[in-house]
Amino acid sequence: MGLKVTDYSRMPDLDDAITRYYALLNMTFSSNIYKLFETPESQIYRFMTPQTPTPAGPLPVGEASVAVIETQCARCGQTSKIQADLGEPQPLQEGCLPFPAGNRLKCPNCSAEIDLSEARRQLEAQVKKPVIVQEAE
């Protein structure tokens, strides 16, 4: 076929970079569609489209007490804001829904179920605090 092939396994730095990148892509794309963002500190953030809502921007470790997650229903397009209390309960902000028990939000417009499990996992990993679930008032 006339292809020129380079054996990158003989170049330790390149081999390590390709192997790590392949592993990250393999884990990330094992289900649905994601966007990858890499920060200057080489942290990988993944965002599923359209149903994995995440907070906008990085939160300081240990300092955040509330995160507001904006999500859009894939069925009807309704946008909802969900308040995730971090570490301890906080007063519910105006216009926000409390983070749902079981990590599943029912769309207020069409009752479609939106899975927030991945958003919760990412948030807890980022801020090093648990998301506190409260009953809606």
DSSP file (Angstrom, degrees, kcal/mol; ACC not computed):
  #  RESIDUE AA STRUCTURE BP1 BP2  ACC     N-H-->O    O-->H-N    N-H-->O    O-->H-N    TCO  KAPPA ALPHA  PHI   PSI    X-CA   Y-CA   Z-CA
    1    1 A M              0   0    0      0, 0.0     0, 0.0     0, 0.0     0, 0.0   0.000 360.0 360.0 360.0 -17.6    0.0    0.0    0.0
    2    2 A G        +     0   0    0      1,-0.3     2,-0.3     0, 0.0     0, 0.0   0.693 360.0 156.3  81.2  18.6    3.0    2.3    0.3
    3    3 A L        -     0   0    0      1,-0.0     2,-0.7     2,-0.0    -1,-0.3  -0.600  38.8-139.4 -80.2 138.2    2.2    3.5    3.8
    4    4 A K        -     0   0    0     -2,-0.3     2,-0.4     2,-0.0    -1,-0.0  -0.880  24.6-166.5 -95.7 118.2    5.1    4.8    5.9
    5    5 A V        -     0   0    0     -2,-0.7     2,-0.5     2,-0.0    -2,-0.0  -0.903  10.1-158.9-113.1 131.6    4.6    3.5    9.5
    6    6 A T        -     0   0    0     -2,-0.4     2,-1.3     3,-0.0     3,-0.1  -0.933  18.1-135.3-107.9 128.3    6.4    4.8   12.6
    7    7 A D    >   -     0   0    0     -2,-0.5     3,-1.4     1,-0.2     4,-0.1  -0.681  23.3-178.3 -83.4  94.5    6.6    2.6   15.6
    8    8 A Y  G >  S+     0   0    0     -2,-1.3     3,-1.9     1,-0.3     7,-0.5   0.643  70.0  80.1 -71.6 -12.3    5.8    5.1   18.3
    9    9 A S  G 3  S+     0   0    0      1,-0.3    -1,-0.3     5,-0.1    -2,-0.1   0.689  87.5  58.9 -67.3 -15.4    6.2    2.3   21.0
   10   10 A R  G <  S+     0   0    0     -3,-1.4    -1,-0.3     1,-0.2    -2,-0.2   0.432  94.5  70.3 -90.4   0.0    9.9    2.9   20.7
   11   11 A M  S <> S-     0   0    0     -3,-1.9     4,-3.1     1,-0.2     5,-0.3  -0.888  72.4-162.3-116.6  96.7    9.5    6.6   21.7
   12   12 A P  H  > S+     0   0    0      0, 0.0     4,-2.4     0, 0.0     5,-0.2   0.836  85.3  47.4 -52.8 -43.9    8.5    6.5   25.4
   13   13 A D  H  > S+     0   0    0      2,-0.2     4,-2.2     1,-0.2     5,-0.2   0.935 117.1  42.1 -65.6 -45.6    7.1   10.1   25.6
   14   14 A L  H  > S+     0   0    0      2,-0.2     4,-2.6    -3,-0.2     5,-0.3   0.901 114.0  52.6 -67.9 -40.9    5.0    9.7   22.5
   15   15 A D  H  X S+     0   0    0     -4,-3.1     4,-2.4    -7,-0.5    -2,-0.2   0.921 111.0  47.4 -59.9 -45.3    3.9    6.2   23.4
   16   16 A D  H  X S+     0   0    0     -4,-2.4     4,-2.5    -5,-0.3     5,-0.2   0.920 113.1  48.2 -63.2 -44.9    2.8    7.4   26.9
   17   17 A A  H  X S+     0   0    0     -4,-2.2     4,-2.4     1,-0.2    -2,-0.2   0.925 114.5  44.7 -63.7 -45.6    0.9   10.4   25.4
   18   18 A I  H  X S+     0   0    0     -4,-2.6     4,-2.6     2,-0.2    -1,-0.2   0.903 113.7  50.3 -66.5 -41.7   -0.9    8.3   22.8
   19   19 A T  H  X S+     0   0    0     -4,-2.4     4,-2.2    -5,-0.3    -2,-0.2   0.924 113.5  44.7 -63.7 -45.0   -1.8    5.5   25.2
   20   20 A R  H  X S+     0   0    0     -4,-2.5     4,-2.4     2,-0.2    -2,-0.2   0.918 114.5  48.9 -65.6 -42.8   -3.2    8.0   27.8
   21   21 A Y  H  X S+     0   0    0     -4,-2.4     4,-2.6    -5,-0.2     5,-0.2   0.913 111.1  50.0 -63.8 -42.6   -5.2    9.9   25.2
   22   22 A Y  H  X S+     0   0    0     -4,-2.6     4,-2.7     2,-0.2    -1,-0.2   0.913 110.4  50.3 -61.1 -43.2   -6.6    6.7   23.7
   23   23 A A  H  X S+     0   0    0     -4,-2.2     4,-2.4     2,-0.2     5,-0.2   0.918 111.5  48.2 -62.7 -43.5   -7.6    5.5   27.2
   24   24 A L  H  X S+     0   0    0     -4,-2.4     4,-2.6     2,-0.2    -2,-0.2   0.925 113.8  46.2 -62.9 -45.0   -9.4    8.8   27.9
   25   25 A L  H  X S+     0   0    0     -4,-2.6     4,-2.8     2,-0.2    -2,-0.2   0.904 111.4  52.2 -64.6 -40.5  -11.2    8.8   24.6
   26   26 A N  H  < S+     0   0    0     -4,-2.7    -2,-0.2    -5,-0.2    -1,-0.2   0.924 113.7  43.0 -62.3 -44.8  -12.2    5.2   25.0
   27   27 A M  H >< S+     0   0    0     -4,-2.4     3,-0.8     1,-0.2    -2,-0.2   0.905 116.8  48.4 -65.8 -41.5  -13.7    5.9   28.4
   28   28 A T  H >< S+     0   0    0     -4,-2.6     3,-0.6     1,-0.2    -2,-0.2   0.908 114.9  41.2 -68.2 -44.1  -15.3    9.1   27.3
   29   29 A F  T 3< S+     0   0    0     -4,-2.8    -1,-0.2     1,-0.2    -2,-0.2   0.198  78.8 106.6 -94.2  17.7  -17.0    7.8   24.1
   30   30 A S  T <  S+     0   0    0     -3,-0.8     2,-0.3     1,-0.2    -1,-0.2   0.722  92.4  18.5 -69.0 -17.9  -18.1    4.5   25.5
   31   31 A S  S <  S-     0   0    0     -3,-0.6    -1,-0.2    -4,-0.2     0, 0.0  -0.981 115.0 -24.1-152.5 143.8  -21.7    5.9   25.5
   32   32 A N  S    S-     0   0    0     -2,-0.3     2,-0.4    -3,-0.1    -1,-0.1  -0.016  90.6 -51.6  57.2-158.2  -23.5    8.8   23.8
   33   33 A I        -     0   0    0     16,-0.5    16,-2.1    -3,-0.1     2,-0.3  -0.939  56.1-178.4-119.4 136.1  -21.8   11.9   22.5
   34   34 A Y  E     -A   48   0A   0     -2,-0.4     2,-0.4    14,-0.2    14,-0.2  -0.919  23.4-139.0-132.0 155.7  -19.4   14.1   24.5
   35   35 A K  E     -A   47   0A   0     12,-2.2    12,-1.9    -2,-0.3     2,-0.4  -0.949  24.6-144.7-107.9 137.2  -17.4   17.2   24.1
   36   36 A L  E     -A   46   0A   0     -2,-0.4     2,-0.4    10,-0.2    10,-0.2  -0.857  15.4-174.9-105.4 138.1  -13.9   17.2   25.6
   37   37 A F  E     -A   45   0A   0      8,-2.0     8,-2.4    -2,-0.4     2,-0.5  -0.999   5.9-163.5-129.1 129.5  -12.2   20.1   27.2
   38   38 A E  E     -A   44   0A   0     -2,-0.4     6,-0.2     6,-0.2    -2,-0.0  -0.957  10.0-150.2-115.5 129.5   -8.7   20.1   28.5
   39   39 A T    >   -     0   0    0      4,-1.9     3,-2.2    -2,-0.5    -2,-0.0  -0.400  34.4 -99.8 -89.4 169.4   -7.4   22.7   30.9
   40   40 A P  T 3  S+     0   0    0      0, 0.0    -1,-0.1     0, 0.0    -2,-0.0   0.770 126.4  57.6 -59.5 -23.7   -3.9   24.0   31.1
   41   41 A E  T 3  S-     0   0    0      2,-0.1    -3,-0.0     1,-0.0    -2,-0.0   0.313 119.6-113.2 -88.7  10.0   -3.5   21.7   34.1
   42   42 A S    <   +     0   0    0     -3,-2.2     2,-0.4     1,-0.3    -4,-0.0   0.750  64.4 150.1  65.5  28.4   -4.4   18.7   31.9
   43   43 A Q        -     0   0    0      2,-0.0    -4,-1.9     0, 0.0     2,-0.5  -0.762  39.0-140.6 -85.8 137.9   -7.7   18.0   33.6
   44   44 A I  E     -A   38   0A   0     -2,-0.4     2,-0.4    -6,-0.2    -6,-0.2  -0.876  16.9-171.1-102.3 126.7  -10.2   16.5   31.2
   45   45 A Y  E     -A   37   0A   0     -8,-2.4    -8,-2.0    -2,-0.5     2,-0.4  -0.938   6.5-159.2-111.0 138.2  -13.8   17.6   31.5
   46   46 A R  E     -A   36   0A   0     -2,-0.4     2,-0.5   -10,-0.2   -10,-0.2  -0.961   5.8-168.5-121.4 140.7  -16.5   15.8   29.6
   47   47 A F  E     -A   35   0A   0    -12,-1.9   -12,-2.2    -2,-0.4     2,-0.3  -0.983  13.7-144.5-127.9 119.0  -19.9   17.1   28.7
   48   48 A M  E  >  -A   34   0A   0     -2,-0.5     4,-1.2     4,-0.3   -14,-0.2  -0.618  31.1-104.2 -82.3 141.4  -22.6   14.9   27.3
   49   49 A T  T  4 S-     0   0    0    -16,-2.1   -16,-0.5    -2,-0.3    -2,-0.0  -0.945  86.0 -14.2-110.6 127.8  -24.9   16.4   24.8
   50   50 A P  T  4 S+     0   0    0      0, 0.0    22,-0.5     0, 0.0    -1,-0.2  -0.978 131.8  42.4-104.5   2.2  -27.7   17.2   25.5
   51   51 A Q  T  4 S+     0   0    0      1,-0.1    -2,-0.2    20,-0.1    64,-0.1   0.265  85.4  83.8-106.3  14.2  -28.5   15.6   28.8
   52   52 A T     <  -     0   0    0     -4,-1.2    -4,-0.3    66,-0.1    -1,-0.1  -0.781  62.8-165.8-110.9  90.1  -25.5   15.9   31.1
   53   53 A P        -     0   0    0      0, 0.0    18,-0.1     0, 0.0    16,-0.1  -0.453   9.3-179.3 -71.8 144.8  -25.8   19.3   32.7
   54   54 A T        -     0   0    0     16,-0.4    16,-0.5    -2,-0.1    65,-0.1  -0.966  33.6 -92.2-140.1 156.1  -22.8   20.7   34.4
   55   55 A P        -     0   0    0      0, 0.0     2,-0.5     0, 0.0    14,-0.1  -0.368  48.0-104.4 -67.1 149.3  -22.0   23.9   36.3
   56   56 A A  S    S-     0   0    0     12,-0.5    12,-0.1     2,-0.0     0, 0.0  -0.634  83.0  -9.4 -77.4 122.6  -20.4   26.6   34.2
   57   57 A G  S    S-     0   0    0     -2,-0.5     2,-0.1     2,-0.0     0, 0.0   0.214  98.9 -54.4  77.6 160.7  -16.7   27.0   34.9
   58   58 A P        -     0   0    0      0, 0.0    -2,-0.0     0, 0.0    69,-0.0  -0.428  49.2-140.4 -72.5 145.9  -14.5   25.4   37.5
   59   59 A L        -     0   0    0     -2,-0.1     2,-0.2    64,-0.1     3,-0.1  -0.851  26.9-103.9-104.0 142.5  -15.5   25.7   41.1
   60   60 A P    >>  -     0   0    0      0, 0.0     4,-1.2     0, 0.0     3,-1.2  -0.451  42.9-106.2 -65.7 133.6  -12.8   26.3   43.8
   61   61 A V  T 34 S-     0   0    0      1,-0.3    66,-0.1    -2,-0.2    67,-0.1  -0.409  98.0  -2.4 -62.0 127.6  -12.1   23.1   45.8
   62   62 A G  T 34 S+     0   0    0     65,-1.5    -1,-0.3    -2,-0.2    65,-0.1   0.279 118.5  81.2  78.5 -10.9  -13.6   23.3   49.3
   63   63 A E  T <4  +     0   0    0     -3,-1.2    -2,-0.2     2,-0.0     2,-0.1   0.770  67.0  89.1 -98.9 -29.0  -14.9   26.9   48.9
   64   64 A A     <  +     0   0    0     -4,-1.2     3,-0.1     1,-0.1    -2,-0.1  -0.450  39.6 174.0 -74.7 140.3  -18.2   26.4   47.0
   65   65 A S  S    S+     0   0    0      1,-0.3    21,-2.8    -2,-0.1     2,-0.3   0.538  71.0  28.3-115.8 -16.4  -21.4   25.8   49.0
   66   66 A V  E     -B   85   0B   0     19,-0.2     2,-0.4    21,-0.1    -1,-0.3  -0.998  58.1-169.4-144.7 140.3  -23.9   25.9   46.0
   67   67 A A  E     -B   84   0B   0     17,-2.3    17,-3.4    -2,-0.3     2,-0.6  -0.999  13.6-148.9-126.8 135.9  -23.7   25.0   42.3
   68   68 A V  E     -B   83   0B   0     -2,-0.4     2,-0.5    15,-0.2   -12,-0.5  -0.921  13.6-162.6-105.6 121.9  -26.4   25.9   39.9
   69   69 A I  E     -B   82   0B   0     13,-3.3    13,-3.2    -2,-0.6     2,-0.5  -0.895   3.6-154.3-107.3 127.1  -26.7   23.5   37.0
   70   70 A E  E     +B   81   0B   0    -16,-0.5   -16,-0.4    -2,-0.5     2,-0.3  -0.887  19.1 175.8-103.3 129.2  -28.6   24.5   33.9
   71   71 A T  E     -B   80   0B   0      9,-2.8     9,-3.0    -2,-0.5     2,-0.4  -0.939  20.5-147.0-132.3 154.0  -30.1   21.7   31.9
   72   72 A Q  E     -B   79   0B   0    -22,-0.5     7,-0.2    -2,-0.3     2,-0.2  -0.983  25.6-118.5-123.1 130.6  -32.3   21.5   28.8
   73   73 A C     >  -     0   0    0      5,-2.7     4,-1.5    -2,-0.4    41,-0.1  -0.455  13.8-148.5 -66.6 130.2  -34.9   18.8   28.2
   74   74 A A  T  4 S+     0   0    0     -2,-0.2    -1,-0.2     1,-0.2   -23,-0.0   0.778  94.2  48.9 -70.8 -25.8  -34.1   16.7   25.1
   75   75 A R  T  4 S+     0   0    0      1,-0.1    -1,-0.2     3,-0.1    -2,-0.0   0.953 131.3   8.1 -80.2 -51.9  -37.8   16.1   24.5
   76   76 A C  T  4 S-     0   0    0      2,-0.1    -2,-0.2    36,-0.0    -1,-0.1   0.578  91.1-120.5-111.8 -12.2  -39.3   19.6   24.8
   77   77 A G     <  +     0   0    0     -4,-1.5     2,-0.1     1,-0.3    -3,-0.1   0.477  54.0 157.5  86.1   1.5  -36.4   22.0   25.0
   78   78 A Q        -     0   0    0     -6,-0.1    -5,-2.7     1,-0.1     2,-0.4  -0.400  34.5-140.4 -61.5 131.1  -37.5   23.3   28.5
   79   79 A T  E     -B   72   0B   0     -7,-0.2     2,-0.3    -2,-0.1    -7,-0.2  -0.825  22.5-176.3 -96.3 133.4  -34.5   24.8   30.3
   80   80 A S  E     -B   71   0B   0     -9,-3.0    -9,-2.8    -2,-0.4     2,-0.5  -0.959  19.6-142.7-129.0 147.1  -34.3   24.2   34.1
   81   81 A K  E     -B   70   0B   0     14,-0.5    16,-3.0    -2,-0.3     2,-0.5  -0.949  17.6-165.3-109.0 127.6  -31.9   25.4   36.8
   82   82 A I  E     -Bc  69  97B   0    -13,-3.2   -13,-3.3    -2,-0.5     2,-0.6  -0.945  11.3-142.6-115.2 129.9  -31.1   22.9   39.5
   83   83 A Q  E     -Bc  68  98B   0     14,-3.3    16,-1.4    -2,-0.5     2,-0.6  -0.825  11.3-164.0 -94.3 123.3  -29.4   23.9   42.8
   84   84 A A  E     -B   67   0B   0    -17,-3.4   -17,-2.3    -2,-0.6     2,-0.4  -0.931  10.4-149.3-106.1 111.2  -26.9   21.5   44.1
   85   85 A D  E     -BD  66 132B   0     47,-0.8    47,-3.1    -2,-0.6     2,-0.6  -0.672  13.4-146.0 -80.0 132.5  -26.1   22.2   47.8
   86   86 A L  E     - D   0 131B   0    -21,-2.8     2,-0.7    -2,-0.4    45,-0.2  -0.886  66.3 -21.3-110.2 114.1  -22.5   21.2   48.5
   87   87 A G  S    S+     0   0    0     43,-2.8    -1,-0.1    -2,-0.6    44,-0.1  -0.195 131.3  23.7  88.9 -43.8  -21.6   19.8   51.9
   88   88 A E  S    S-     0   0    0     -2,-0.7    -2,-0.2   -23,-0.3    44,-0.2  -0.988  94.5 -82.2-151.9 155.2  -24.6   21.2   53.8
   89   89 A P        -     0   0    0      0, 0.0    44,-0.1     0, 0.0   -23,-0.0  -0.263  44.5-170.4 -61.0 144.1  -28.1   22.4   53.0
   90   90 A Q        -     0   0    0      3,-0.0    -5,-0.1   -25,-0.0     2,-0.1  -0.904  34.6 -85.8-129.2 157.0  -28.5   26.0   51.7
   91   91 A P        -     0   0    0      0, 0.0     2,-0.3     0, 0.0     0, 0.0  -0.407  53.8-105.0 -61.7 140.6  -31.6   28.1   51.1
   92   92 A L        -     0   0    0     -2,-0.1     2,-0.1     1,-0.1     3,-0.1  -0.531  35.3-126.9 -72.1 126.7  -33.1   27.5   47.7
   93   93 A Q    >   -     0   0    0     -2,-0.3     3,-1.9     1,-0.1   -10,-0.1  -0.420  34.2 -90.0 -73.4 148.9  -32.3   30.3   45.2
   94   94 A E  T 3  S+     0   0    0      1,-0.3    -1,-0.1    -2,-0.1     3,-0.1  -0.329 112.5  17.8 -59.9 134.8  -35.1   31.9   43.4
   95   95 A G  T 3  S+     0   0    0      1,-0.3   -14,-0.5    -3,-0.1     2,-0.3   0.461 102.8 113.9  83.9   2.2  -35.9   30.2   40.0
   96   96 A C    <   -     0   0    0     -3,-1.9    -1,-0.3   -16,-0.1   -14,-0.2  -0.777  57.1-141.9-107.7 150.9  -34.0   27.0   41.0
   97   97 A L  E     -c   82   0B   0    -16,-3.0   -14,-3.3    -2,-0.3    -4,-0.1  -0.830  33.2-106.4 -99.9 146.9  -35.3   23.5   41.6
   98   98 A P  E     -c   83   0B   0      0, 0.0   -14,-0.2     0, 0.0    38,-0.1  -0.414  44.6 -90.9 -70.2 151.4  -33.7   21.4   44.4
   99   99 A F        -     0   0    0    -16,-1.4    35,-0.6    33,-0.3     2,-0.1  -0.455  55.0-116.8 -61.7 127.8  -31.3   18.7   43.3
  100  100 A P    >   -     0   0    0      0, 0.0     3,-1.5     0, 0.0     2,-0.1  -0.360  17.8-110.9 -77.2 146.6  -33.6   15.6   43.0
  101  101 A A  G >  S+     0   0    0      1,-0.3     3,-0.8    33,-0.2    33,-0.0  -0.451 107.5  26.5 -64.5 143.6  -33.3   12.4   45.0
  102  102 A G  G 3  S-     0   0    0      1,-0.2    -1,-0.3    -2,-0.1    15,-0.1   0.513 118.8 -95.5  77.3   3.7  -32.1    9.6   42.9
  103  103 A N  G <  S+     0   0    0     -3,-1.5    13,-3.8     1,-0.2     2,-0.5   0.698  92.4 121.3  62.1  21.0  -30.3   12.0   40.5
  104  104 A R  E <   -E  115   0C   0     -3,-0.8     2,-0.4    11,-0.2    11,-0.2  -0.960  45.3-163.1-123.7 118.4  -33.3   12.0   38.2
  105  105 A L  E     -E  114   0C   0      9,-2.8     9,-3.2    -2,-0.5     2,-0.6  -0.827  12.7-141.8 -99.2 132.2  -35.2   15.2   37.4
  106  106 A K  E     -E  113   0C   0     -2,-0.4     7,-0.2     7,-0.2     6,-0.1  -0.842  30.9-112.9 -89.8 125.8  -38.6   15.2   35.9
  107  107 A C     >  -     0   0    0      5,-3.2     4,-2.0    -2,-0.6   -28,-0.0  -0.363  18.2-140.5 -56.5 127.2  -39.0   18.0   33.3
  108  108 A P  T  4 S+     0   0    0      0, 0.0    -1,-0.2     0, 0.0    -2,-0.0   0.725  98.4  44.1 -63.9 -19.8  -41.5   20.5   34.7
  109  109 A N  T  4 S+     0   0    0      3,-0.1    -2,-0.0   -31,-0.0    -3,-0.0   0.906 134.7   5.4 -91.7 -48.8  -42.9   20.9   31.2
  110  110 A C  T  4 S-     0   0    0      2,-0.1    -3,-0.0   -32,-0.0    -1,-0.0   0.427  89.4-120.9-121.4  -1.3  -43.3   17.4   29.7
  111  111 A S     <  +     0   0    0     -4,-2.0     2,-0.1     1,-0.2     0, 0.0   0.590  55.8 155.4  69.1  12.9  -42.3   15.1   32.6
  112  112 A A        -     0   0    0     -6,-0.1    -5,-3.2     1,-0.1     2,-0.4  -0.424  47.1-113.5 -65.3 148.1  -39.4   13.5   30.7
  113  113 A E  E     -E  106   0C   0     -7,-0.2     2,-0.5    -2,-0.1    -7,-0.2  -0.732  27.2-163.6 -90.8 130.6  -36.7   12.1   33.0
  114  114 A I  E     -E  105   0C   0     -9,-3.2    -9,-2.8    -2,-0.4     2,-0.5  -0.964  15.3-137.9-115.2 121.0  -33.3   13.8   32.9
  115  115 A D  E     +E  104   0C   0     -2,-0.5   -11,-0.2   -11,-0.2     4,-0.2  -0.679  23.6 175.8 -83.4 120.9  -30.5   11.8   34.5
  116  116 A L     >  +     0   0    0    -13,-3.8     4,-2.6    -2,-0.5     5,-0.2   0.235  49.1 107.4-105.4  10.4  -28.2   14.0   36.6
  117  117 A S  H  > S+     0   0    0    -14,-0.4     4,-2.5     1,-0.2     5,-0.2   0.907  81.5  44.6 -57.8 -46.5  -25.9   11.2   37.8
  118  118 A E  H  > S+     0   0    0      2,-0.2     4,-2.6     1,-0.2    -1,-0.2   0.892 112.4  51.8 -68.5 -39.4  -22.9   12.2   35.7
  119  119 A A  H  > S+     0   0    0      2,-0.2     4,-2.4     1,-0.2    -1,-0.2   0.913 111.7  47.9 -62.1 -41.6  -23.3   15.8   36.6
  120  120 A R  H  X S+     0   0    0     -4,-2.6     4,-2.9     2,-0.2     5,-0.3   0.926 111.4  50.0 -64.3 -44.7  -23.4   15.0   40.3
  121  121 A R  H  X S+     0   0    0     -4,-2.5     4,-2.1     1,-0.2    -2,-0.2   0.926 113.6  45.2 -60.3 -45.8  -20.3   12.7   40.0
  122  122 A Q  H  X S+     0   0    0     -4,-2.6     4,-2.0     2,-0.2    -1,-0.2   0.905 114.0  49.3 -64.9 -42.1  -18.4   15.4   38.2
  123  123 A L  H  X S+     0   0    0     -4,-2.4     4,-2.5    -5,-0.2     5,-0.3   0.938 112.1  46.8 -64.0 -48.1  -19.4   18.1   40.6
  124  124 A E  H  X S+     0   0    0     -4,-2.9     4,-1.5     1,-0.2     5,-0.5   0.874 113.3  49.7 -63.2 -37.4  -18.5   16.1   43.7
  125  125 A A  H  < S+     0   0    0     -4,-2.1    -1,-0.2    -5,-0.3    -2,-0.2   0.867 113.1  47.4 -67.8 -35.1  -15.2   15.1   42.2
  126  126 A Q  H  < S+     0   0    0     -4,-2.0    -2,-0.2    -5,-0.2    -1,-0.2   0.906 122.9  29.4 -75.1 -42.5  -14.4   18.7   41.3
  127  127 A V  H  < S-     0   0    0     -4,-2.5   -65,-1.5     2,-0.2    -2,-0.2   0.538  95.8-131.1 -99.4  -6.7  -15.3   20.4   44.6
  128  128 A K  S  < S+     0   0    0     -4,-1.5    -3,-0.1    -5,-0.3    -4,-0.1   0.830  72.7 105.2  61.1  33.8  -14.5   17.4   47.0
  129  129 A K  S    S-     0   0    0     -5,-0.5    -2,-0.2    -6,-0.2    -1,-0.2  -0.981  73.0-109.4-138.1 149.6  -17.9   17.8   48.8
  130  130 A P        -     0   0    0      0, 0.0   -43,-2.8     0, 0.0     2,-0.5  -0.498  29.7-116.2 -77.1 149.5  -21.1   15.7   48.6
  131  131 A V  E     -D   86   0B   0    -45,-0.2     2,-0.5    -2,-0.2   -45,-0.2  -0.758  30.1-140.8 -81.0 126.8  -24.2   17.0   46.9
  132  132 A I  E     -D   85   0B   0    -47,-3.1   -47,-0.8    -2,-0.5     2,-0.5  -0.788   9.7-146.5 -93.4 128.8  -26.9   17.3   49.6
  133  133 A V        -     0   0    0     -2,-0.5     2,-0.3   -49,-0.1   -49,-0.1  -0.839  19.4-178.3 -99.4 128.4  -30.4   16.3   48.4
  134  134 A Q        -     0   0    0    -35,-0.6     2,-0.2    -2,-0.5   -33,-0.2  -0.866  31.3-104.4-120.9 156.6  -33.4   18.1   50.0
  135  135 A E        -     0   0    0     -2,-0.3     2,-0.1     1,-0.1   -36,-0.1  -0.533  44.9-101.1 -74.9 146.3  -37.1   17.7   49.5
  136  136 A A              0   0    0     -2,-0.2    -1,-0.1     1,-0.1   -39,-0.0  -0.421 360.0 360.0 -66.6 143.2  -38.8   20.4   47.3
  137  137 A E              0   0    0     -2,-0.1    -1,-0.1    -3,-0.1    -2,-0.0   0.438 360.0 360.0 -89.7 360.0  -40.7   23.0   49.4
